Amino acid sequence: MEYTVRNKRLDEESFLKMRGPVLKLWPTGAEVDLDEAVAYQRALPESKNWHKLARKLAREGRTAIFPRAGTGMLEDQISLSRKLEASGVPFIPVTTDSYTRQLEFEKVDGLLAEMRRTGRNLLNGFPLINYGVRSTRKLVESVSVGAFNPRLSLKSYKIATEISFAAGMTAIAACPFISWAAYEKDATLEHSMATNQYVHRLIGYYADRGITISTDNHGWILTGMQPMTVNLATTIADAVMVAEQGGKSITSVVHLMGNMAQDLAWMRVTPRLMREYLDRLGYADVEIAGVFAQHTPLFPMPQGMGGAFAFPNYTAVVAALGNAEAVSVRTIDEALGIPSEESHALSYESTNWLLNVIRGQKIRLEMKEVDAEAAIAEAEIRALVDKILETGDGDVIVGCLRCVEEGFLDSTFSPNRQVRDQVMGVKDSRGAIRWKEFGNLPLPAEVKEFHREKVAEREKAEGRVMDYDAVVQDFWAFSKGRLVGKPE
């Protein structure tokens, strides 16, 4: 199959022409003036720049929190952001609402009017496109220390990032795999690649004028139980795509799955390999802002208050031991709906206590288990990234597209029709996630044998086959305070 998207930098004239239809999607697009936006970004203090904050944390040996949060009214979002700042959170999230993600701007306008009239909260996030540049700048200017980063959707990426950057936000999760694999049913990966390439080129436009906007690279977000190596390989591909369009700052995101040795190994290996491939492919001037550990969205939240505190606190401990610059955690009432300001503050007070105490001790873990997991992870990630480059003749976009077609990149239970869904994972006796079904993944024979042995060890120990029921039990295990699933 021939593809129209290539990993080649868009020339500036062509890119600027592409922007016209995007900014006309809603009247607030007319508020975006790139020259004025560059000047506004240049005037922002370092305390509002994502990249500079992350590098400062790295120098000081600290781990900060990057949560998820968003509310419908500007006044409430400002109040929440100030609460987060007061709670010691320097990375301020702006999660957009579901209607904004579907470009239903007229409906959002109607709901905002009703919210002002009734005082009821009818939106599950911040409708930044309806608010536009001028109003969103009030949000950015509402805190002294805080780098803003919106959470968007594939449909809203282009216009939302135009408004976000013009309003003073300095980071974005602009990864072609993130929405496509986890949230989209019919969208094609090529369409997602083209959409994200636009955003990457916009970041490059700002970079050409001295403004550093970072991308937190999430890669292929998983929707089932499997090792994170497909995800981590695609974060490296993401980084190469951003770099080609002129971006200068990458944040390496590592999703934690519950086994400490495995999670620490992924945090150790991924940024090193990302640096290696960026340098090898000619992007030595691109910086890795830091490593952000992600409180995985995969597992269900614990239902009891003890577990609700334990889950984010455990994640914070692993992030601190892994020397991450930041960690994303959920609030204690995440399972109930939209968290309150008070629950945000209480959740982050708890996790910050652990982060400050553990990072302050400057612990350097030397564990043979971490070394063993790191060796397996590196072998898998290298095999996958090299296959992307080989299949695409050096072009990571073409390589990713072809690898998805052939099943060289695959995941479990993806909602997207393009994904083969021929792989499966299950936990071993220690709670590390292993490949049960390899599909067409191009993994070395010795790596496959390692996974088979680990699965066989658990089957022998428990006297049962690791079948679909075991996979489902493992999915629920961590939220119940268990390393592995057990029959009820």
Backbone torsions as a table, in degrees:
resi	resn	phi	psi	omega
1	MET	NA	139.6	177.3
2	GLU	-91.9	142.5	-178.5
3	TYR	-117.1	147.9	179.6
4	THR	-91.4	-14.6	-178.2
5	VAL	-102.7	132.9	176.7
6	ARG	-129.2	156.8	176.8
7	ASN	-84.4	69.4	179.1
8	LYS	-132.3	135.0	-175.7
9	ARG	-59.2	130.3	176.3
10	LEU	-71.8	130.9	177.8
11	ASP	-68.7	150.9	-170.2
12	GLU	-61.5	-40.9	-178.2
13	GLU	-62.7	-45.3	179.1
14	SER	-64.3	-40.0	-179.9
15	PHE	-63.6	-44.6	-178.8
16	LEU	-62.5	-33.3	177.1
17	LYS	-68.3	-33.8	-179.8
18	MET	-65.1	-25.0	-172.0
19	ARG	-72.8	-27.3	-175.3
20	GLY	-53.2	-57.8	-180.0
21	PRO	-61.7	-31.2	-179.8
22	VAL	-65.5	-47.9	-176.1
23	LEU	-71.3	-14.3	178.4
24	LYS	-89.3	1.2	179.9
25	LEU	-64.2	-28.4	178.9
26	TRP	-153.9	147.2	-174.3
27	PRO	-53.2	-30.4	-179.2
28	THR	-67.1	-14.9	175.3
29	GLY	-61.1	-26.9	179.2
30	ALA	-68.2	-15.0	179.0
31	GLU	-77.4	-11.2	-177.7
32	VAL	-84.0	115.9	174.1
33	ASP	-123.6	111.1	-171.6
34	LEU	-61.1	-41.5	179.7
35	ASP	-62.3	-44.9	179.0
36	GLU	-67.2	-37.4	-179.7
37	ALA	-65.5	-40.5	177.1
38	VAL	-61.8	-43.3	178.9
39	ALA	-62.7	-40.7	179.7
40	TYR	-64.8	-45.3	178.2
41	GLN	-60.9	-40.9	-178.3
42	ARG	-63.2	-29.5	-177.5
43	ALA	-84.3	-9.1	-179.4
44	LEU	-68.3	142.8	176.0
45	PRO	-70.1	160.0	180.0
46	GLU	-59.4	-26.3	-178.6
47	SER	-68.2	-7.1	178.0
48	LYS	-111.8	4.3	-179.1
49	ASN	-102.1	120.1	-175.8
50	TRP	-55.0	-50.4	-176.7
51	HIS	-60.4	-47.1	-177.2
52	LYS	-68.1	-35.7	175.7
53	LEU	-64.6	-43.1	-179.7
54	ALA	-63.8	-41.8	179.2
55	ARG	-66.9	-35.8	177.4
56	LYS	-64.0	-42.6	176.8
57	LEU	-61.4	-39.8	179.1
58	ALA	-63.7	-43.8	179.7
59	ARG	-63.6	-37.4	-176.4
60	GLU	-87.9	-5.9	179.6
61	GLY	66.1	45.3	-179.0
62	ARG	-122.0	155.0	174.3
63	THR	-117.6	127.5	179.8
64	ALA	-109.6	174.5	-179.4
65	ILE	-105.2	136.1	169.1
66	PHE	-123.2	99.1	-174.6
67	PRO	-87.1	-169.6	170.3
68	ARG	-120.6	132.2	-178.8
69	ALA	-167.0	147.2	175.9
70	GLY	-175.0	141.0	178.2
71	THR	-140.4	162.2	-167.1
72	GLY	-73.9	-39.8	-175.2
73	MET	-89.5	138.8	179.2
74	LEU	-55.7	-43.9	-178.3
75	GLU	-61.2	-39.9	179.6
76	ASP	-69.8	-38.5	178.7
77	GLN	-65.4	-37.9	175.8
78	ILE	-64.0	-45.7	179.3
79	SER	-61.1	-42.9	179.4
80	LEU	-64.2	-42.8	-179.2
81	SER	-63.0	-39.7	177.4
82	ARG	-66.5	-35.5	177.1
83	LYS	-65.5	-40.6	178.2
84	LEU	-64.8	-43.6	178.0
85	GLU	-59.2	-44.2	179.4
86	ALA	-65.1	-24.9	179.5
87	SER	-87.3	6.2	178.6
88	GLY	81.7	27.2	179.2
89	VAL	-103.0	110.4	-177.6
90	PRO	-88.5	-17.8	-179.6
91	PHE	-104.3	109.4	-170.5
92	ILE	-98.1	120.8	179.7
93	PRO	-83.8	151.4	171.3
94	VAL	-134.3	88.6	179.5
95	THR	-81.3	123.8	-178.9
96	THR	-81.1	159.6	-177.4
97	ASP	-81.2	166.9	-175.4
98	SER	-64.8	-36.3	-179.3
99	TYR	-70.1	-39.3	175.2
100	THR	-60.2	-39.7	-178.6
101	ARG	-65.6	-22.9	178.1
102	GLN	-101.6	8.7	179.0
103	LEU	63.5	30.2	179.1
104	GLU	-93.9	67.7	-171.3
105	PHE	-71.0	-35.0	178.8
106	GLU	-64.7	-38.5	177.8
107	LYS	-65.2	-39.2	177.9
108	VAL	-61.7	-43.6	178.1
109	ASP	-56.8	-44.2	179.6
110	GLY	-64.4	-40.1	179.9
111	LEU	-69.3	-37.0	177.0
112	LEU	-62.4	-41.0	178.4
113	ALA	-62.9	-42.1	179.2
114	GLU	-67.4	-36.7	178.7
115	MET	-64.1	-39.8	178.2
116	ARG	-66.8	-33.0	-177.4
117	ARG	-77.7	-38.0	-172.3
118	THR	-106.8	-20.1	-176.6
119	GLY	81.0	1.8	179.0
120	ARG	-83.8	144.4	177.5
121	ASN	-89.9	108.9	-174.3
122	LEU	-110.5	4.4	-179.9
123	LEU	-124.9	139.5	-177.8
124	ASN	-96.0	26.0	178.2
125	GLY	-178.9	-176.0	-175.8
126	PHE	-95.9	119.7	-178.1
127	PRO	-83.8	73.8	-170.2
128	LEU	-66.9	-25.7	178.8
129	ILE	-69.4	-41.2	177.1
130	ASN	-66.5	-37.4	178.4
131	TYR	-71.2	-36.9	177.0
132	GLY	79.1	-174.2	-172.7
133	VAL	-66.8	-51.5	-172.4
134	ARG	-62.8	-45.0	-179.6
135	SER	-70.9	-37.4	-179.1
136	THR	-69.0	-27.3	175.2
137	ARG	-64.5	-29.5	175.5
138	LYS	-61.8	-35.5	177.1
139	LEU	-67.2	-49.6	-179.3
140	VAL	-59.6	-37.4	-177.6
141	GLU	-83.1	-2.0	-175.0
142	SER	-79.2	-14.4	179.5
143	VAL	-122.6	156.8	178.3
144	SER	-88.9	-40.0	178.5
145	VAL	-120.3	115.9	179.7
146	GLY	168.5	118.5	174.7
147	ALA	-98.4	124.0	-173.8
148	PHE	-91.7	142.7	-177.6
149	ASN	-144.6	114.1	-178.2
150	PRO	-84.2	153.1	173.1
151	ARG	-111.0	121.9	-168.0
152	LEU	-124.6	-168.8	177.4
153	SER	-128.4	167.3	179.9
154	LEU	-58.0	-42.9	-177.9
155	LYS	-66.1	-33.9	-173.2
156	SER	-97.0	-3.8	-171.5
157	TYR	-51.0	-50.7	-169.4
158	LYS	-65.0	-58.0	-177.4
159	ILE	-69.1	-34.4	-178.7
160	ALA	-66.7	-39.6	178.8
161	THR	-72.2	-34.8	175.2
162	GLU	-56.7	-48.4	-179.0
163	ILE	-69.8	-41.2	-178.5
164	SER	-59.9	-50.1	-177.8
165	PHE	-67.5	-40.0	178.3
166	ALA	-64.7	-27.8	-179.8
167	ALA	-83.3	-9.8	176.5
168	GLY	109.9	9.8	174.7
169	MET	-78.0	146.4	-168.5
170	THR	-125.0	18.0	176.3
171	ALA	-158.2	161.7	-178.2
172	ILE	-161.5	145.7	171.9
173	ALA	-90.4	85.0	-176.8
174	ALA	-107.1	81.9	-176.1
175	CYS	-127.8	128.3	-175.6
176	PRO	-65.1	-21.4	-176.5
177	PHE	-87.0	-25.5	-165.0
178	ILE	-62.9	-53.8	179.2
179	SER	-77.0	-41.6	-174.5
180	TRP	-57.2	-45.3	-173.4
181	ALA	-84.0	-28.2	-171.7
182	ALA	-107.1	-22.8	-171.5
183	TYR	-126.0	-11.0	-174.1
184	GLU	-110.7	140.1	178.5
185	LYS	-95.9	-45.3	-171.8
186	ASP	-111.8	-14.3	-178.8
187	ALA	-61.9	139.9	178.7
188	THR	-88.2	153.5	177.9
189	LEU	-65.7	-34.4	179.0
190	GLU	-62.7	-40.3	176.6
191	HIS	-63.0	-42.3	178.5
192	SER	-64.8	-38.6	176.8
193	MET	-60.4	-45.5	-179.2
194	ALA	-64.9	-41.7	179.0
195	THR	-62.0	-46.7	-179.1
196	ASN	-71.1	-29.9	176.4
197	GLN	-62.5	-37.2	175.2
198	TYR	-58.9	-48.1	-179.4
199	VAL	-64.6	-42.1	178.4
200	HIS	-61.2	-39.2	-179.9
201	ARG	-69.8	-34.6	175.4
202	LEU	-62.8	-41.5	175.7
203	ILE	-61.4	-41.6	177.7
204	GLY	-64.3	-35.1	177.2
205	TYR	-60.8	-46.6	177.1
206	TYR	-63.7	-41.1	-178.9
207	ALA	-61.7	-38.2	178.3
208	ASP	-60.5	-20.2	-178.3
209	ARG	-110.0	18.4	171.8
210	GLY	86.9	11.2	-178.5
211	ILE	-106.3	119.4	-178.5
212	THR	-94.8	115.2	174.1
213	ILE	-114.9	126.8	-174.4
214	SER	-94.7	150.2	171.5
215	THR	-111.3	125.8	171.9
216	ASP	-88.3	111.7	-169.8
217	ASN	-89.8	108.2	-176.6
218	HIS	-93.6	-17.8	-179.1
219	GLY	64.7	-156.7	-177.4
220	TRP	-76.2	101.4	179.6
221	ILE	-69.8	127.2	-175.0
222	LEU	-84.5	150.0	178.1
223	THR	-121.8	16.0	178.9
224	GLY	-155.0	-176.4	-175.1
225	MET	-86.5	110.5	175.3
226	GLN	-164.5	158.9	175.0
227	PRO	-57.8	154.4	-173.4
228	MET	-84.1	8.3	-170.3
229	THR	-69.0	-32.1	172.4
230	VAL	-63.3	-44.3	176.4
231	ASN	-58.2	-47.7	-173.9
232	LEU	-70.7	-34.9	176.0
233	ALA	-63.1	-38.7	-179.2
234	THR	-76.4	-21.8	171.9
235	THR	-65.9	-33.1	177.0
236	ILE	-69.5	-41.8	175.0
237	ALA	-61.6	-41.8	175.4
238	ASP	-53.9	-47.3	-177.0
239	ALA	-59.9	-40.6	179.5
240	VAL	-65.7	-39.3	178.4
241	MET	-63.6	-44.0	178.5
242	VAL	-62.1	-45.8	-177.1
243	ALA	-62.0	-40.0	-179.1
244	GLU	-63.0	-31.9	-179.7
245	GLN	-87.6	3.3	173.3
246	GLY	105.4	-0.4	177.3
247	GLY	-65.7	146.9	-174.6
248	LYS	-119.6	-0.8	-177.1
249	SER	-138.7	124.7	179.0
250	ILE	-120.9	133.0	171.2
251	THR	-105.4	120.0	-177.5
252	SER	-83.1	113.5	-178.8
253	VAL	-98.4	130.6	178.6
254	VAL	-124.3	118.9	179.2
255	HIS	-83.6	130.8	-177.0
256	LEU	-93.8	135.1	-173.3
257	MET	-114.5	0.4	168.9
258	GLY	117.8	-22.4	175.3
259	ASN	-95.8	118.3	-169.9
260	MET	-60.9	-44.7	-178.7
261	ALA	-61.9	-42.8	-179.8
262	GLN	-66.8	-44.7	179.7
263	ASP	-62.9	-43.7	178.9
264	LEU	-64.9	-36.7	178.4
265	ALA	-64.5	-44.0	178.9
266	TRP	-62.3	-38.9	179.7
267	MET	-67.7	-29.9	-179.9
268	ARG	-78.0	-43.4	-170.8
269	VAL	-78.8	-41.2	-168.8
270	THR	-61.1	-52.1	-179.4
271	PRO	-64.2	-31.6	178.5
272	ARG	-65.9	-45.3	178.5
273	LEU	-69.2	-36.0	176.2
274	MET	-59.3	-44.4	177.2
275	ARG	-61.8	-42.4	-178.0
276	GLU	-62.3	-47.4	-177.9
277	TYR	-71.0	-37.1	175.9
278	LEU	-60.3	-44.6	179.9
279	ASP	-65.3	-44.9	-177.2
280	ARG	-62.2	-34.3	-176.1
281	LEU	-93.2	7.3	172.0
282	GLY	96.2	21.7	-177.8
283	TYR	-120.4	46.9	-177.6
284	ALA	-65.8	-19.3	-178.9
285	ASP	-84.0	-2.0	178.5
286	VAL	-87.8	127.5	-179.4
287	GLU	-94.1	147.2	169.4
288	ILE	-95.0	108.8	-173.3
289	ALA	-62.6	-35.0	-179.2
290	GLY	169.0	178.9	176.0
291	VAL	-107.6	125.8	177.8
292	PHE	-112.1	117.6	175.6
293	ALA	-80.8	136.6	-174.2
294	GLN	-111.8	123.4	171.9
295	HIS	-64.9	102.8	-168.7
296	THR	-52.9	137.1	176.6
297	PRO	-79.2	-1.2	-171.7
298	LEU	-70.8	-51.4	-169.2
299	PHE	-78.9	146.2	174.3
300	PRO	-63.5	151.6	178.0
301	MET	-75.9	143.6	173.0
302	PRO	-59.9	145.6	-176.3
303	GLN	-90.8	-22.8	178.7
304	GLY	-90.9	156.4	-177.0
305	MET	-65.0	-37.3	178.0
306	GLY	-59.8	-48.6	178.3
307	GLY	-66.3	-33.7	-179.9
308	ALA	-63.3	-34.5	173.6
309	PHE	-77.6	-39.9	-174.6
310	ALA	-65.0	-39.1	-175.5
311	PHE	-59.3	-57.4	178.4
312	PRO	-67.1	-32.0	179.5
313	ASN	-66.6	-39.9	176.0
314	TYR	-61.7	-43.2	178.8
315	THR	-60.1	-41.6	178.6
316	ALA	-62.5	-40.3	179.1
317	VAL	-60.9	-47.0	-178.8
318	VAL	-64.1	-42.3	178.2
319	ALA	-61.0	-41.8	-179.8
320	ALA	-66.9	-42.8	178.3
321	LEU	-66.1	-27.8	177.9
322	GLY	-87.8	4.0	178.1
323	ASN	57.7	36.7	176.7
324	ALA	-72.7	152.3	177.0
325	GLU	-77.9	-24.6	179.1
326	ALA	-156.3	163.8	178.1
327	VAL	-142.0	137.6	174.9
328	SER	-96.5	125.3	178.2
329	VAL	-130.2	159.5	177.5
330	ARG	-93.9	162.4	175.5
331	THR	-80.7	164.7	-176.3
332	ILE	-68.7	-20.5	179.7
333	ASP	-110.5	26.7	-178.7
334	GLU	-56.0	-36.4	-175.0
335	ALA	-72.6	-11.9	-174.5
336	LEU	-95.3	-16.7	-177.6
337	GLY	140.3	-147.1	-178.2
338	ILE	-74.4	120.4	-176.4
339	PRO	-66.6	150.6	175.9
340	SER	-83.9	165.6	175.8
341	GLU	-59.1	-38.9	-177.7
342	GLU	-65.2	-40.1	-179.9
343	SER	-69.6	-35.4	173.3
344	HIS	-57.4	-52.0	-176.3
345	ALA	-60.8	-43.8	-178.3
346	LEU	-67.2	-42.1	-179.8
347	SER	-61.1	-45.3	-175.1
348	TYR	-79.3	-24.5	171.9
349	GLU	-62.3	-41.8	-179.9
350	SER	-66.5	-50.8	-177.3
351	THR	-69.5	-36.0	177.7
352	ASN	-63.8	-35.1	177.0
353	TRP	-56.3	-47.1	-179.6
354	LEU	-68.6	-43.0	-179.4
355	LEU	-59.2	-45.9	-177.7
356	ASN	-66.2	-41.9	-177.7
357	VAL	-69.4	-44.4	-174.9
358	ILE	-74.2	-47.5	179.4
359	ARG	-64.7	-31.4	179.8
360	GLY	-63.8	-22.1	-180.0
361	GLN	-84.9	-8.5	177.3
362	LYS	50.2	50.2	-179.5
363	ILE	-75.2	131.7	174.4
364	ARG	-114.6	108.3	-176.8
365	LEU	-80.0	130.8	171.8
366	GLU	-121.6	103.1	-176.3
367	MET	-130.6	131.4	178.8
368	LYS	-63.5	-29.6	178.8
369	GLU	-65.0	-40.1	178.3
370	VAL	-65.8	-43.2	179.2
371	ASP	-59.7	-42.9	-179.3
372	ALA	-65.1	-43.8	178.7
373	GLU	-66.0	-37.0	179.9
374	ALA	-63.9	-38.7	179.6
375	ALA	-64.6	-43.3	178.6
376	ILE	-66.3	-44.7	-179.3
377	ALA	-61.1	-43.8	-179.5
378	GLU	-63.0	-42.3	179.2
379	ALA	-61.5	-41.4	-179.6
380	GLU	-69.1	-47.6	-177.8
381	ILE	-62.3	-44.1	178.1
382	ARG	-59.8	-44.7	-178.9
383	ALA	-60.7	-40.5	-178.2
384	LEU	-72.4	-45.8	179.9
385	VAL	-65.4	-42.4	179.0
386	ASP	-63.0	-34.6	177.4
387	LYS	-67.8	-38.4	176.2
388	ILE	-59.6	-47.4	-178.5
389	LEU	-67.3	-40.3	179.0
390	GLU	-64.9	-47.8	-176.1
391	THR	-66.8	-31.6	-179.9
392	GLY	-96.4	10.4	-176.6
393	ASP	50.4	43.7	177.8
394	GLY	92.7	-11.7	179.9
395	ASP	-95.7	113.5	-173.6
396	VAL	-69.6	-28.8	178.7
397	ILE	-68.5	-51.2	177.9
398	VAL	-60.9	-39.8	179.8
399	GLY	-62.4	-43.8	179.0
400	CYS	-64.1	-43.0	-179.4
401	LEU	-61.8	-44.8	-180.0
402	ARG	-70.1	-36.3	-180.0
403	CYS	-65.6	-36.1	176.2
404	VAL	-66.3	-42.5	178.5
405	GLU	-59.0	-41.6	-175.2
406	GLU	-86.6	-7.7	-177.9
407	GLY	81.4	10.9	175.3
408	PHE	-69.8	-24.7	168.5
409	LEU	-117.4	128.0	-172.8
410	ASP	-157.0	163.7	176.7
411	SER	-151.8	170.8	-178.0
412	THR	-93.7	134.1	171.7
413	PHE	59.2	30.4	176.1
414	SER	-69.3	140.3	178.1
415	PRO	-76.9	-10.7	-175.2
416	ASN	-82.4	133.7	-176.9
417	ARG	-62.8	-26.3	-177.2
418	GLN	-71.4	-24.1	-173.1
419	VAL	-78.7	134.9	-177.6
420	ARG	-69.2	-32.6	-178.5
421	ASP	56.0	44.6	-179.4
422	GLN	-106.9	9.1	179.2
423	VAL	-112.9	161.3	179.6
424	MET	-155.9	145.6	176.7
425	GLY	-123.4	161.0	176.2
426	VAL	-152.6	158.0	-178.5
427	LYS	-84.0	152.0	171.8
428	ASP	-90.9	-172.7	-173.2
429	SER	-64.9	-22.0	-179.2
430	ARG	-97.4	2.7	178.4
431	GLY	88.9	3.9	173.4
432	ALA	-77.8	144.7	-176.3
433	ILE	-89.5	129.5	-178.4
434	ARG	-120.5	158.0	173.5
435	TRP	-75.1	125.9	173.2
436	LYS	-98.2	-43.4	175.6
437	GLU	-122.5	127.5	-173.6
438	PHE	-92.7	-13.8	-176.0
439	GLY	55.2	-127.5	-179.8
440	ASN	-112.7	21.2	-179.8
441	LEU	-61.0	134.0	-176.6
442	PRO	-84.2	57.8	-177.6
443	LEU	-90.9	147.4	178.6
444	PRO	-61.4	152.0	-177.2
445	ALA	-59.3	-39.1	-178.0
446	GLU	-69.3	-29.0	176.4
447	VAL	-69.5	-44.3	178.4
448	LYS	-61.2	-40.8	-179.6
449	GLU	-64.6	-38.9	177.0
450	PHE	-58.0	-46.7	-179.2
451	HIS	-65.4	-41.9	179.7
452	ARG	-61.4	-40.3	-179.8
453	GLU	-64.8	-41.5	-179.1
454	LYS	-65.8	-40.7	177.8
455	VAL	-66.5	-41.1	180.0
456	ALA	-63.7	-36.2	178.1
457	GLU	-60.8	-43.0	179.5
458	ARG	-69.3	-41.0	178.9
459	GLU	-59.0	-40.8	179.5
460	LYS	-67.8	-41.9	-177.4
461	ALA	-66.0	-36.1	-176.6
462	GLU	-98.2	-8.8	178.9
463	GLY	65.6	35.6	178.0
464	ARG	-152.9	160.0	177.9
465	VAL	-80.5	139.3	176.0
466	MET	-79.6	82.1	-176.5
467	ASP	-98.5	-165.8	-177.8
468	TYR	-60.1	-38.0	178.9
469	ASP	-61.0	-39.6	179.4
470	ALA	-65.3	-38.2	178.0
471	VAL	-61.6	-45.3	179.2
472	VAL	-64.2	-41.4	178.0
473	GLN	-62.6	-39.3	177.7
474	ASP	-65.0	-35.6	179.8
475	PHE	-59.6	-38.6	-177.5
476	TRP	-87.5	-14.2	-168.2
477	ALA	-58.9	-48.9	-170.5
478	PHE	-64.1	-36.8	179.0
479	SER	-67.7	-16.2	177.6
480	LYS	-100.0	10.0	179.0
481	GLY	75.0	30.6	179.8
482	ARG	-122.8	150.5	175.7
483	LEU	-78.2	-37.0	-179.0
484	VAL	-131.4	157.5	179.4
485	GLY	-77.7	148.8	177.9
486	LYS	-129.0	148.2	174.8
487	PRO	-61.1	136.6	-179.7
488	GLU	-78.2	NA	NA
